[in-house]
Amino acid sequence: MRQQNKTVPTGFRGDMANGFNPNDTSHLTPNDLDHIARRQRLLGPAYRLFYRSPVEISQAKGVFLYDKHGNEYLDAYNNVASLGHSHPRVVHAIQQQLETLCTHTRYMQNQLLDYAEMLIGTFGGELGRAGCAMFTCTGSEANDLALRVARFFTGKTGVIVTAEAYHGNSGAVAAISPSLGKKSMLDPHLRTVAAPDSYRLPVAEIGKRMAQDVARQIADIERHGGGFAAFIADSVFSSDGLYVDPVDVLAPVAEVVRKAGGLFIADEVQSGFGRTGTHLWGHARHSVQPDIVTMGKPMGNGYPVAGVVLRSELVSEFGASMRYFNTFGGNSVAIAAAKAVLDTIMEEHLMQNASKVGCQILEGLKGLQKKYDFVGDVRGTGLYFGVELVKDRDLKIPDMDRALAVVNGLRDRRILISATGADAHVLKIRPPLVFTSEHAGRLLEGINQALAAV
């Protein structure tokens, strides 16, 4: 339930959790103010900065970012550079390929096919046996393409997402991303369902409730015309507040979706490539077989590459009627970066590392939950955690003010995280997959200090 705040918390930009507030600048240096004013003039107001005191970054290596003064920041938030910043294997692959060839997919290139075969092979079920891969530059483009295919294949327009979902920033997927704010226009054929809130709902009933909710929304779509095309979800529900358990939620939803003739799209931009520790893909934790899977962000460890893996039946009909081409999607360098990332995850056992170090962090966070009565809930899997801060443990009232104070307190201690959820009251912690036990200890100590300070 949204809480109406009479005052805007310091450091909060109303349409973005943890957004810099341009009306709160008295604590900034003249140089910072000059930079922000120049940025505003050159980039316009749509761009946002993080934190009450924005961070200027000039260099990065591994799990650390550095400002121009050489100050070190522990990056416990960045899902893009999931192998750590400037990973040597990825840098070498990009450099070597760029020196050799960088061109698009309309030429015969074995590397493209080899990677597609490798990627498809990571999936189970029909996708792994006979799936097809299509490549884009960003997760937004991947979700846009998935939506386009789903609507073409079904001949319907209706889409269902969770209440605070984020699926990208192209016109089509921004219109199915409620988390972009109340002023961001939504698709008239969109319907939403509540996230599987394991903190407030009986855990044993969540899957059944969500499936019933989806069924009701499908009926509403059908009643108003246009028909039902697809349900799309991020299996860790990161923008909704990060709900990683229970893992029996999506299978009953998928059953309802398919019974209605719709497609189940798994958005793996947040949960994919080993983020959850136990599985390479987040939907696999739920033992569900999607019709379409989308991916992006960590796929190239910072190089823009993303993609879609889908049932061959879907792309056969789509491709027979129209062509798909993306000038930069799946280019030679993008594929080299993507292959280096997947090879590194597998060969350096980073999923196992995510599980091991993740258990240390989760245990530490649960210890802090016992210590501070305003820490209402701790959720996590692999190297992805949500810490929900509340004003009252019994009533479970979200506490955005305190959460943003903790996020900015950590920033002042040179540890970077963010916030998520409808009320921006859930600490969002998402370290690179190469995090070590030592890094985890530093993170936990910083969180303890920041919680104590508020």
C-alpha positions as CSV (number, residue, x, y, z in Angstrom):
1,M,0.0,0.0,0.0
2,R,1.4,3.4,-0.9
3,Q,2.0,5.8,1.9
4,Q,1.3,9.5,1.3
5,N,4.2,11.5,2.4
6,K,3.5,15.1,3.4
7,T,7.1,16.1,2.9
8,V,9.5,14.9,0.2
9,P,12.5,13.2,1.8
10,T,15.8,14.9,1.2
11,G,17.5,13.3,-1.8
12,F,14.3,12.0,-3.3
13,R,13.2,12.8,-6.8
14,G,9.6,11.8,-6.8
15,D,9.5,9.7,-10.0
16,M,12.7,7.8,-9.2
17,A,13.8,6.0,-6.1
18,N,17.1,7.4,-4.8
19,G,17.0,10.2,-7.3
20,F,19.0,13.4,-6.7
21,N,16.8,16.3,-5.6
22,P,17.8,19.5,-7.6
23,N,16.1,21.6,-4.9
24,D,18.4,20.3,-2.2
25,T,21.9,21.6,-3.1
26,S,23.1,23.7,-0.1
27,H,25.6,21.0,0.9
28,L,27.3,20.7,-2.5
29,T,30.6,22.2,-3.5
30,P,30.7,25.0,-6.2
31,N,32.4,22.5,-8.6
32,D,29.5,20.1,-8.1
33,L,26.9,22.8,-8.7
34,D,28.7,23.9,-11.8
35,H,28.8,20.3,-13.1
36,I,25.1,19.8,-12.4
37,A,24.1,23.1,-14.0
38,R,26.1,22.2,-17.1
39,R,24.6,18.7,-17.2
40,Q,21.1,20.2,-17.0
41,R,21.9,22.6,-19.8
42,L,23.4,20.1,-22.1
43,L,21.4,16.9,-21.4
44,G,18.1,18.4,-20.3
45,P,16.0,17.5,-17.2
46,A,14.9,14.0,-18.2
47,Y,18.3,12.6,-17.1
48,R,18.6,11.7,-13.4
49,L,21.5,11.5,-11.0
50,F,21.7,9.1,-8.0
51,Y,22.1,10.1,-4.3
52,R,21.6,13.3,-2.3
53,S,25.3,14.0,-3.1
54,P,25.9,12.8,-6.6
55,V,29.0,10.7,-7.2
56,E,31.5,11.7,-9.9
57,I,33.2,8.6,-11.3
58,S,36.4,8.7,-13.4
59,Q,37.7,5.1,-13.2
60,A,36.6,1.6,-12.3
61,K,38.2,-1.8,-11.7
62,G,36.7,-5.0,-10.3
63,V,34.1,-4.2,-7.6
64,F,35.4,-0.7,-7.1
65,L,34.6,2.7,-8.6
66,Y,37.0,5.7,-8.2
67,D,36.4,9.4,-8.3
68,K,38.8,12.0,-9.7
69,H,40.5,12.3,-6.3
70,G,41.2,8.6,-6.2
71,N,38.5,7.8,-3.5
72,E,37.4,4.2,-3.7
73,Y,33.7,3.2,-3.7
74,L,32.5,-0.3,-3.2
75,D,30.0,-1.1,-5.9
76,A,27.2,-3.2,-4.4
77,Y,24.6,-2.2,-6.9
78,N,25.7,-2.5,-10.5
79,N,24.2,-5.5,-12.3
80,V,25.6,-4.4,-15.7
81,A,29.3,-5.1,-14.9
82,S,28.3,-8.3,-13.2
83,L,31.9,-9.7,-13.7
84,G,33.3,-6.6,-12.2
85,H,34.3,-3.4,-14.0
86,S,36.9,-3.6,-16.8
87,H,37.1,-7.4,-16.6
88,P,40.3,-8.3,-18.4
89,R,38.8,-11.2,-20.3
90,V,35.9,-9.2,-21.7
91,V,38.2,-6.2,-22.4
92,H,40.6,-8.4,-24.4
93,A,37.7,-10.1,-26.3
94,I,36.3,-6.7,-27.3
95,Q,39.6,-5.2,-28.3
96,Q,40.7,-8.2,-30.3
97,Q,37.5,-8.5,-32.2
98,L,37.3,-4.7,-32.8
99,E,40.8,-4.9,-34.4
100,T,39.6,-7.8,-36.6
101,L,36.0,-7.1,-37.7
102,C,32.9,-5.3,-36.5
103,T,29.9,-5.8,-38.7
104,H,26.2,-6.7,-38.6
105,T,24.3,-10.0,-38.9
106,R,23.6,-9.9,-42.6
107,Y,27.0,-11.5,-43.3
108,M,27.8,-15.1,-42.6
109,Q,29.8,-15.3,-39.4
110,N,30.4,-18.5,-37.5
111,Q,31.0,-16.7,-34.2
112,L,27.4,-15.5,-34.2
113,L,26.0,-19.0,-34.8
114,D,28.4,-20.5,-32.2
115,Y,27.3,-18.1,-29.5
116,A,23.6,-18.5,-30.4
117,E,24.0,-22.3,-30.1
118,M,25.9,-21.9,-26.8
119,L,23.2,-19.5,-25.4
120,I,20.2,-21.7,-26.5
121,G,21.9,-24.7,-24.9
122,T,21.7,-23.1,-21.4
123,F,17.9,-23.4,-21.4
124,G,15.8,-26.4,-20.6
125,G,12.7,-27.8,-22.3
126,E,11.6,-26.8,-25.7
127,L,13.8,-23.6,-25.8
128,G,16.9,-25.6,-25.2
129,R,16.0,-28.3,-27.7
130,A,14.7,-26.1,-30.6
131,G,14.7,-22.5,-29.6
132,C,15.9,-19.6,-31.7
133,A,18.0,-16.6,-30.7
134,M,17.6,-13.0,-31.9
135,F,19.9,-10.2,-30.8
136,T,19.4,-6.6,-29.9
137,C,21.5,-3.9,-28.2
138,T,19.5,-3.4,-24.9
139,G,17.1,-5.1,-22.7
140,S,14.5,-2.6,-23.6
141,E,14.8,-3.5,-27.3
142,A,14.7,-7.2,-26.3
143,N,11.4,-6.7,-24.4
144,D,10.1,-4.6,-27.3
145,L,10.8,-7.3,-29.8
146,A,9.3,-10.0,-27.5
147,L,6.1,-7.9,-27.2
148,R,6.0,-7.4,-30.9
149,V,6.3,-11.2,-31.6
150,A,3.7,-12.0,-28.9
151,R,1.2,-9.7,-30.4
152,F,1.8,-10.8,-33.9
153,F,1.6,-14.5,-33.0
154,T,-1.5,-14.3,-30.9
155,G,-3.2,-11.5,-33.0
156,K,-4.1,-10.0,-29.6
157,T,-2.9,-6.8,-27.8
158,G,-3.5,-7.2,-24.1
159,V,-0.6,-7.5,-21.7
160,I,-0.3,-8.2,-18.0
161,V,2.6,-7.2,-15.7
162,T,3.1,-6.7,-12.0
163,A,2.0,-3.4,-10.4
164,E,5.5,-1.8,-10.2
165,A,7.1,-3.6,-13.1
166,Y,9.9,-2.0,-15.2
167,H,10.5,-3.6,-18.6
168,G,12.4,-0.9,-20.5
169,N,12.3,2.6,-22.0
170,S,11.2,2.2,-25.6
171,G,7.8,3.5,-26.4
172,A,6.2,0.1,-26.4
173,V,7.8,-1.2,-23.2
174,A,7.7,2.1,-21.3
175,A,3.9,1.8,-21.8
176,I,4.0,-1.6,-19.9
177,S,6.3,-0.3,-17.1
178,P,4.1,1.2,-14.3
179,S,7.2,1.9,-12.2
180,L,8.2,4.8,-14.5
181,G,5.7,7.0,-12.5
182,K,2.1,8.2,-12.6
183,K,2.8,10.7,-15.4
184,S,4.2,8.0,-17.7
185,M,1.4,7.0,-20.0
186,L,0.5,3.3,-19.9
187,D,-0.8,1.2,-22.8
188,P,-4.7,1.1,-22.7
189,H,-4.5,-2.7,-23.2
190,L,-2.3,-3.1,-20.1
191,R,-3.5,-4.7,-16.9
192,T,-1.5,-5.1,-13.7
193,V,-1.5,-7.7,-10.8
194,A,0.0,-7.4,-7.4
195,A,3.5,-8.6,-6.8
196,P,4.0,-11.8,-4.8
197,D,4.5,-9.9,-1.5
198,S,6.0,-12.6,0.7
199,Y,6.2,-10.2,3.6
200,R,2.5,-9.4,3.8
201,L,0.8,-12.4,2.3
202,P,0.5,-16.0,3.5
203,V,3.4,-17.7,1.6
204,A,1.4,-20.9,0.9
205,E,-1.3,-18.9,-0.9
206,I,0.8,-16.5,-3.1
207,G,1.0,-18.7,-6.2
208,K,-2.7,-19.4,-6.2
209,R,-3.6,-15.8,-5.5
210,M,-1.4,-14.5,-8.3
211,A,-2.8,-17.0,-10.8
212,Q,-6.4,-16.0,-9.8
213,D,-5.5,-12.4,-10.2
214,V,-4.0,-13.0,-13.6
215,A,-7.2,-14.9,-14.6
216,R,-9.4,-12.0,-13.6
217,Q,-7.3,-9.5,-15.5
218,I,-7.4,-11.7,-18.6
219,A,-11.2,-11.8,-18.4
220,D,-11.2,-8.0,-18.1
221,I,-9.0,-7.6,-21.2
222,E,-11.3,-9.9,-23.1
223,R,-14.4,-8.0,-22.0
224,H,-13.0,-4.7,-23.2
225,G,-11.7,-6.1,-26.6
226,G,-8.3,-6.6,-28.1
227,G,-7.7,-10.0,-26.5
228,F,-4.9,-11.3,-24.4
229,A,-1.4,-11.6,-25.8
230,A,1.1,-12.1,-23.0
231,F,2.1,-12.0,-19.4
232,I,5.6,-10.7,-18.8
233,A,7.5,-10.9,-15.5
234,D,10.9,-10.4,-13.9
235,S,11.1,-13.5,-11.8
236,V,12.8,-11.7,-8.8
237,F,10.2,-8.8,-9.1
238,S,13.0,-6.3,-8.5
239,S,11.1,-3.1,-9.2
240,D,8.2,-4.3,-7.1
241,G,10.4,-4.7,-4.0
242,L,12.4,-7.9,-4.7
243,Y,10.4,-11.0,-3.9
244,V,12.6,-14.0,-4.5
245,D,10.6,-16.6,-2.6
246,P,8.5,-18.7,-2.7
247,V,9.4,-20.2,-6.1
248,D,6.1,-21.9,-6.8
249,V,4.5,-18.6,-8.0
250,L,5.0,-18.5,-11.7
251,A,4.1,-22.1,-12.7
252,P,0.4,-21.7,-11.9
253,V,0.4,-18.3,-13.6
254,A,1.9,-19.8,-16.7
255,E,-0.8,-22.4,-16.7
256,V,-3.5,-19.7,-16.6
257,V,-1.8,-17.7,-19.3
258,R,-1.5,-20.6,-21.7
259,K,-5.0,-21.8,-21.1
260,A,-6.1,-18.3,-22.3
261,G,-4.0,-18.5,-25.4
262,G,-1.4,-16.1,-24.3
263,L,2.4,-16.3,-24.1
264,F,4.6,-16.3,-21.0
265,I,7.6,-14.0,-21.3
266,A,10.4,-14.2,-18.8
267,D,12.3,-10.9,-18.5
268,E,15.8,-12.1,-17.4
269,V,17.4,-8.7,-17.6
270,Q,17.7,-8.5,-13.8
271,S,17.6,-12.2,-12.8
272,G,19.6,-13.8,-15.6
273,F,23.2,-14.8,-16.1
274,G,23.7,-16.4,-12.7
275,R,22.4,-13.5,-10.5
276,T,20.3,-15.8,-8.3
277,G,23.2,-18.1,-7.6
278,T,21.4,-21.4,-7.9
279,H,20.3,-21.1,-11.6
280,L,21.6,-19.3,-14.6
281,W,18.1,-18.1,-15.3
282,G,15.7,-16.7,-12.7
283,H,12.6,-18.5,-14.2
284,A,14.3,-21.8,-13.7
285,R,14.0,-21.3,-9.9
286,H,10.3,-21.4,-10.4
287,S,10.4,-24.5,-12.6
288,V,8.6,-22.7,-15.4
289,Q,9.1,-23.0,-19.1
290,P,8.7,-19.6,-20.8
291,D,7.6,-19.2,-24.4
292,I,10.0,-16.2,-24.8
293,V,13.0,-15.2,-22.7
294,T,14.6,-11.7,-22.8
295,M,18.0,-10.7,-21.6
296,G,20.3,-7.7,-21.4
297,K,22.4,-5.7,-18.9
298,P,25.0,-8.2,-17.7
299,M,25.1,-10.0,-21.0
300,G,28.1,-8.0,-22.2
301,N,29.4,-6.8,-18.9
302,G,29.0,-3.2,-20.0
303,Y,29.2,-3.6,-23.8
304,P,25.7,-3.1,-25.3
305,V,24.3,-6.5,-26.2
306,A,21.0,-8.1,-25.4
307,G,18.7,-10.8,-26.9
308,V,15.6,-12.9,-27.1
309,V,15.4,-16.7,-27.0
310,L,12.0,-18.0,-28.1
311,R,10.2,-21.0,-29.3
312,S,10.9,-21.7,-33.0
313,E,7.2,-21.8,-33.8
314,L,6.9,-18.1,-32.8
315,V,9.7,-16.8,-34.8
316,S,8.8,-19.0,-37.8
317,E,5.5,-17.2,-38.2
318,F,6.9,-13.8,-37.4
319,G,9.9,-14.2,-39.7
320,A,7.8,-15.5,-42.6
321,S,5.7,-12.4,-42.6
322,M,8.3,-9.7,-41.9
323,R,12.1,-9.4,-41.6
324,Y,13.9,-8.3,-38.4
325,F,17.2,-6.5,-38.5
326,N,19.1,-4.5,-36.0
327,T,22.2,-2.7,-37.3
328,F,24.2,-3.1,-34.1
329,G,22.3,-6.0,-32.4
330,G,24.5,-9.1,-32.5
331,N,27.4,-7.4,-34.3
332,S,30.8,-9.1,-34.2
333,V,32.1,-7.2,-31.2
334,A,28.9,-7.6,-29.2
335,I,29.0,-11.3,-29.7
336,A,32.6,-11.5,-28.7
337,A,31.8,-9.7,-25.4
338,A,28.8,-11.9,-24.8
339,K,30.7,-15.1,-25.3
340,A,33.5,-13.9,-23.0
341,V,30.9,-13.2,-20.3
342,L,29.2,-16.5,-20.5
343,D,32.5,-18.4,-20.7
344,T,33.7,-16.5,-17.6
345,I,30.5,-17.2,-15.6
346,M,30.9,-20.9,-16.3
347,E,34.6,-21.4,-16.1
348,E,35.2,-19.3,-13.0
349,H,32.2,-20.9,-11.2
350,L,30.7,-17.5,-10.5
351,M,27.2,-18.9,-9.8
352,Q,28.8,-21.0,-7.0
353,N,30.5,-17.9,-5.8
354,A,27.3,-15.9,-5.8
355,S,25.6,-18.6,-3.7
356,K,28.5,-18.9,-1.2
357,V,29.1,-15.1,-0.7
358,G,25.4,-14.5,-1.0
359,C,24.7,-16.8,1.9
360,Q,27.2,-14.8,4.0
361,I,25.6,-11.5,3.1
362,L,22.0,-12.9,3.7
363,E,23.0,-14.3,7.1
364,G,24.6,-10.9,8.0
365,L,21.5,-9.0,6.9
366,K,19.2,-11.3,9.0
367,G,21.5,-10.6,11.9
368,L,20.9,-6.9,11.4
369,Q,17.2,-7.5,11.2
370,K,17.3,-8.9,14.7
371,K,19.3,-5.9,15.9
372,Y,17.2,-3.1,14.4
373,D,13.4,-3.2,14.9
374,F,12.8,-1.0,11.8
375,V,14.2,-3.7,9.5
376,G,11.0,-5.5,8.7
377,D,12.1,-8.1,6.3
378,V,15.2,-9.4,4.6
379,R,15.0,-11.2,1.2
380,G,17.6,-12.5,-1.1
381,T,19.1,-15.2,-3.4
382,G,22.5,-15.4,-4.9
383,L,23.9,-11.9,-4.9
384,Y,20.6,-10.0,-4.9
385,F,19.0,-8.7,-1.7
386,G,16.1,-6.6,-0.6
387,V,16.0,-5.1,2.9
388,E,12.6,-3.7,3.8
389,L,12.5,-0.8,6.2
390,V,9.3,-0.1,8.1
391,K,7.9,2.4,10.6
392,D,6.0,-0.3,12.5
393,R,6.8,-4.0,12.4
394,D,3.3,-5.0,13.4
395,L,1.6,-2.8,10.8
396,K,4.4,-3.2,8.2
397,I,4.2,0.4,7.2
398,P,6.9,1.4,4.6
399,D,9.5,3.9,5.7
400,M,10.9,5.6,2.7
401,D,12.6,8.4,4.7
402,R,14.7,6.0,6.6
403,A,15.5,3.8,3.6
404,L,16.8,6.8,1.6
405,A,18.7,8.0,4.6
406,V,20.5,4.6,4.8
407,V,21.2,4.6,1.0
408,N,22.8,8.1,1.3
409,G,24.5,7.1,4.5
410,L,26.2,4.3,2.7
411,R,27.1,6.6,-0.2
412,D,28.8,8.8,2.3
413,R,30.7,5.7,3.5
414,R,31.6,5.1,-0.1
415,I,29.4,2.0,-0.5
416,L,26.9,2.2,-3.3
417,I,23.4,0.6,-3.2
418,S,20.0,1.9,-4.1
419,A,16.3,1.6,-3.2
420,T,13.3,-0.1,-4.8
421,G,9.6,-0.8,-4.4
422,A,6.5,1.3,-4.8
423,D,7.4,3.4,-1.7
424,A,11.2,3.3,-2.3
425,H,11.6,1.8,1.1
426,V,13.4,-1.4,0.2
427,L,17.2,-1.3,0.2
428,K,18.3,-2.8,-3.2
429,I,21.7,-4.6,-2.9
430,R,23.1,-6.2,-6.0
431,P,26.9,-6.7,-6.0
432,P,28.9,-8.0,-8.9
433,L,29.2,-11.8,-9.1
434,V,32.9,-11.6,-8.3
435,F,32.2,-10.2,-4.8
436,T,34.5,-11.9,-2.2
437,S,34.0,-12.7,1.5
438,E,36.1,-9.6,2.3
439,H,33.9,-7.4,0.2
440,A,30.8,-8.9,1.9
441,G,32.3,-8.0,5.3
442,R,32.9,-4.4,4.3
443,L,29.4,-4.1,2.9
444,L,27.7,-5.6,6.0
445,E,29.8,-3.3,8.4
446,G,28.8,-0.3,6.3
447,I,25.1,-1.2,6.4
448,N,25.3,-1.7,10.1
449,Q,26.8,1.7,10.6
450,A,24.3,3.3,8.3
451,L,21.4,1.6,10.1
452,A,22.7,2.7,13.4
453,A,23.0,6.3,12.3
454,V,19.3,6.5,11.4
